[in-house]
Amino acid sequence: MTNYLCRICMGELRQEINNGNLDLSVYRYLSIIKGKTAALFEASFHGGAMLSTTDERKLRMYRKVGNDVGMIFQLMDDCIDYEMDEMDAKKNVRSDYEEGVVTLPLIHAMKQDEKFVKQVKNGLVSAKELYDRVLEAGGTAYTKAMAGRYYTKAVTTIENLNLSEAKMARIMTVVDKSYYGIKK
């Protein structure tokens, strides 16, 4: 578990280091959330799996599912900031950019329009305009598609675990909640 704690802390530090980094690449962003949210979910799935099996192959598969669910959760959470209000989200929204957190929807939108990038870098875009432009550029649609790829990978891995129906249903509840539960 110390390895997971180290990964989570390093992921948080890498996110903090990259606050305000408008040149953040998709690869770098995914690497940050893999070391942050995905590591937390992976640790949880691994810990639970250790209580039910010692089969190293199955433990690896549970870790993979945990990682994929963590990626899904974070990507879908990033979309909430652009698509929901605080009442529906039950959390603060429209705050990532103001706090310097650059997420995948913004990264994608900035890749679509060089003029937009220059305006954002020069502080010529209001928060409302930024959020509107991210939606117009398909930033959340792109992010949801990425989450969908992780969802498909997680489901495939779960199916290959050969679980009882009851156990599969419990695990799929977590996977589905991460993807569909906060999807708007």
PLY file of the C-alpha trace (Angstrom):
ply
format ascii 1.0
element vertex 184
property float x
property float y
property float z
element edge 183
property int vertex1
property int vertex2
end_header
0.00 0.00 0.00
2.95 2.34 0.49
3.57 2.18 -3.27
0.01 3.40 -3.87
0.35 6.19 -1.33
3.55 7.32 -3.04
1.88 7.23 -6.49
-1.14 9.19 -5.26
1.05 11.84 -3.61
3.23 12.13 -6.71
0.12 12.46 -8.89
-1.16 15.27 -6.69
2.24 16.98 -6.81
2.41 16.66 -10.60
-1.05 18.18 -10.86
0.02 21.05 -8.61
3.21 21.58 -10.61
1.13 21.76 -13.80
-1.46 24.18 -12.43
-1.95 26.88 -15.04
0.08 24.94 -17.63
-1.91 25.68 -20.78
0.60 23.67 -22.82
-0.25 20.43 -20.98
-0.51 17.53 -23.43
-3.20 14.86 -23.41
-0.53 12.25 -22.61
0.82 14.25 -19.66
-2.67 14.93 -18.34
-3.60 11.23 -18.50
-0.35 10.37 -16.76
-1.21 12.80 -13.93
-4.66 11.32 -13.32
-3.27 7.78 -13.62
-0.97 8.59 -10.73
-3.69 10.34 -8.76
-7.30 9.18 -9.00
-6.62 5.96 -10.89
-3.99 4.88 -8.35
-6.51 5.38 -5.54
-9.12 3.22 -7.27
-6.49 0.64 -8.22
-5.40 0.38 -4.58
-9.00 -0.10 -3.50
-9.68 -2.84 -6.04
-6.36 -4.53 -5.27
-6.99 -4.46 -1.53
-10.43 -5.97 -1.95
-9.15 -8.62 -4.33
-6.42 -9.66 -1.89
-9.19 -10.68 0.51
-10.66 -13.11 -2.01
-7.76 -14.55 -4.02
-4.02 -15.16 -4.07
-4.00 -15.84 -7.83
-1.50 -13.29 -9.18
-3.16 -13.22 -12.61
-6.51 -12.32 -11.07
-4.90 -9.73 -8.78
-3.35 -8.06 -11.86
-6.74 -8.03 -13.54
-8.40 -6.44 -10.50
-5.66 -3.79 -10.43
-6.29 -3.11 -14.12
-10.04 -2.74 -13.51
-9.34 -0.39 -10.60
-7.04 1.73 -12.74
-9.61 1.89 -15.55
-12.42 2.82 -13.15
-10.26 5.57 -11.64
-9.57 6.97 -15.10
-13.29 6.84 -15.93
-14.22 8.56 -12.69
-11.73 11.41 -13.11
-12.53 12.01 -16.78
-16.26 12.10 -16.11
-15.69 14.35 -13.09
-13.80 16.75 -15.37
-16.90 17.00 -17.56
-19.09 17.91 -14.59
-17.20 21.19 -14.24
-18.41 22.23 -17.70
-21.84 20.63 -17.93
-23.62 20.72 -14.60
-24.68 23.26 -12.03
-23.82 22.95 -8.35
-27.27 21.72 -7.37
-27.16 18.77 -9.78
-23.48 18.03 -9.26
-23.70 18.35 -5.46
-20.26 19.95 -5.49
-18.52 23.12 -6.63
-18.45 23.46 -10.40
-16.89 25.91 -12.82
-13.91 26.09 -10.54
-11.15 23.98 -12.13
-9.88 26.68 -14.47
-10.16 29.42 -11.84
-8.03 27.25 -9.54
-5.46 26.69 -12.29
-6.41 23.06 -12.88
-6.13 22.27 -16.58
-8.29 19.26 -17.48
-8.85 17.23 -20.62
-11.92 19.13 -21.90
-9.87 22.36 -21.94
-6.79 20.66 -23.39
-8.91 19.31 -26.26
-10.63 22.66 -26.90
-7.30 24.46 -27.01
-5.96 21.99 -29.58
-8.88 22.91 -31.86
-8.26 26.66 -32.06
-4.86 28.38 -31.94
-6.52 31.80 -31.68
-8.40 30.61 -28.58
-5.12 29.42 -27.03
-3.56 32.86 -27.50
-6.62 34.58 -26.04
-6.60 32.31 -22.97
-2.85 32.72 -22.45
-3.19 36.50 -22.66
-6.12 36.58 -20.22
-8.54 37.85 -22.86
-11.23 35.23 -22.20
-13.76 35.43 -19.37
-14.47 32.30 -17.36
-17.95 32.03 -18.88
-16.59 32.39 -22.40
-13.93 29.77 -21.68
-16.51 27.27 -20.45
-18.78 27.98 -23.44
-15.89 27.57 -25.90
-14.86 24.26 -24.35
-18.38 22.92 -24.90
-18.53 24.31 -28.46
-15.18 22.72 -29.31
-16.36 19.30 -28.13
-14.07 19.19 -25.11
-16.50 17.25 -22.95
-17.57 15.00 -25.82
-13.92 14.10 -26.43
-13.38 13.47 -22.73
-16.46 11.25 -22.49
-15.29 9.27 -25.51
-11.96 8.73 -23.75
-13.81 7.59 -20.61
-15.85 5.26 -22.81
-12.69 3.54 -24.01
-11.64 2.93 -20.39
-15.17 1.68 -19.64
-14.94 -0.86 -22.47
-11.53 -2.04 -21.24
-12.82 -2.40 -17.66
-15.87 -4.42 -18.74
-13.73 -6.73 -20.89
-11.34 -7.36 -18.00
-14.22 -8.01 -15.58
-15.77 -10.49 -18.02
-12.43 -12.33 -18.18
-12.32 -12.70 -14.39
-15.00 -15.43 -14.58
-16.88 -14.15 -11.53
-20.16 -15.29 -10.08
-23.15 -13.29 -11.26
-23.53 -11.65 -7.85
-19.89 -10.57 -7.66
-19.90 -9.32 -11.25
-23.04 -7.29 -10.54
-21.43 -5.64 -7.48
-18.29 -4.73 -9.40
-20.27 -3.51 -12.41
-22.29 -1.25 -10.09
-19.06 0.60 -9.27
-17.96 0.73 -12.91
-21.37 1.90 -14.12
-21.68 4.51 -11.37
-18.28 5.91 -12.34
-19.33 6.25 -15.96
-23.10 6.61 -16.12
-23.75 7.86 -12.60
-22.21 11.23 -13.25
-22.72 11.34 -17.02
-24.96 14.17 -18.16
0 1
1 2
2 3
3 4
4 5
5 6
6 7
7 8
8 9
9 10
10 11
11 12
12 13
13 14
14 15
15 16
16 17
17 18
18 19
19 20
20 21
21 22
22 23
23 24
24 25
25 26
26 27
27 28
28 29
29 30
30 31
31 32
32 33
33 34
34 35
35 36
36 37
37 38
38 39
39 40
40 41
41 42
42 43
43 44
44 45
45 46
46 47
47 48
48 49
49 50
50 51
51 52
52 53
53 54
54 55
55 56
56 57
57 58
58 59
59 60
60 61
61 62
62 63
63 64
64 65
65 66
66 67
67 68
68 69
69 70
70 71
71 72
72 73
73 74
74 75
75 76
76 77
77 78
78 79
79 80
80 81
81 82
82 83
83 84
84 85
85 86
86 87
87 88
88 89
89 90
90 91
91 92
92 93
93 94
94 95
95 96
96 97
97 98
98 99
99 100
100 101
101 102
102 103
103 104
104 105
105 106
106 107
107 108
108 109
109 110
110 111
111 112
112 113
113 114
114 115
115 116
116 117
117 118
118 119
119 120
120 121
121 122
122 123
123 124
124 125
125 126
126 127
127 128
128 129
129 130
130 131
131 132
132 133
133 134
134 135
135 136
136 137
137 138
138 139
139 140
140 141
141 142
142 143
143 144
144 145
145 146
146 147
147 148
148 149
149 150
150 151
151 152
152 153
153 154
154 155
155 156
156 157
157 158
158 159
159 160
160 161
161 162
162 163
163 164
164 165
165 166
166 167
167 168
168 169
169 170
170 171
171 172
172 173
173 174
174 175
175 176
176 177
177 178
178 179
179 180
180 181
181 182
182 183
